[in-house]
Amino acid sequence: MAQKSNSSNGSTTPSDGNRSRSNSSSKTGGGTTPQLLLIELKQRIITALNKLSDRDTQHIAIEELERIAESLTPEGISLCLSCLYETDSQQKSTVRKECVKMFGTLASLHEELLSPHLTKIVNNIVKRLRDPDSSIRDACAEAMGTLSAKVSPLNSNGGVETNGNAFTGALGVFAKPLFDVLNEQSRSVQVGAAMCLSEVIDNLKDPPPGALQRLCPRIIKLLNSSTFSAKAALLSVIASIVQVNFLWQICLKDKSILC
């Protein structure tokens, strides 16, 4: 009887050991932990970005990036943005352009989840205005318009103006860095910044009329400057301000209109 008992114990020990290893494996299982999922996500993003460099795989890469963007968690958004920030002038123009367009895609899909990242995104786009490829500047303007329409910055006071400053609230997040580069000597950079500013004003959620009006003296100063050569582009910004203020006055007169 003792031998049967020992035999029984011996036969169950390997099973217990296998079960123990199985439990251990499930706790650290490949591809299921958040860390491994983020590593896998980063690899997918980098692979897709690299495929943009090849004309034969560009379309596939764009579709893959869109699929990735649709399924991102808040942690995934941060990782994706980091990958986009890292692209630079060493990359092909197609890669640079699609990275800028991805900022707009993320804004359209995730809206306020991008709020904590908005200032950094805007500053990164502004840097890309120095790109010699004009198509990149066009993409920057489009992305800025989408961001201003879809994403509200943190601590924007709900559009309330403070301290009589044109660079406060939601408008300031976009306008301040753009005015900084409007003072640069490069005409292409000036044109790109003016295009972006016009898109921001046209699309900004709840644009504060007072802050927009306070931009005008700064714009007039640039128009009167002998070193500013993108005057035609800057006139479109004035047109945008006039249009927004006109619509705002209509809304004030007829509050039944949804603005």
ABEGO torsion letter per residue (X at the ends): XAAAAAAAAAAAAAAAAAAAAAAAAAAABBGABAAAAAAAAAAAAAAAAAAAABAAAAAAAAAAAAAAAAABBAAAAAAAAAAAAABBAABBAAAAAAAAAAAAAAAAAAEAAAAAAAAAAAAAAAAAAABABAAAAAAAAAAAAAAAAABBBBGAGGGBBBGGBAABEAAAAAAAAAAAAAABABAAAAAAAAAAAAAAAAABBGBBAAAAAAAAAAAAAAAABAABAAAAAAAAAAAAAAAAAAAAAAAAABAABBX
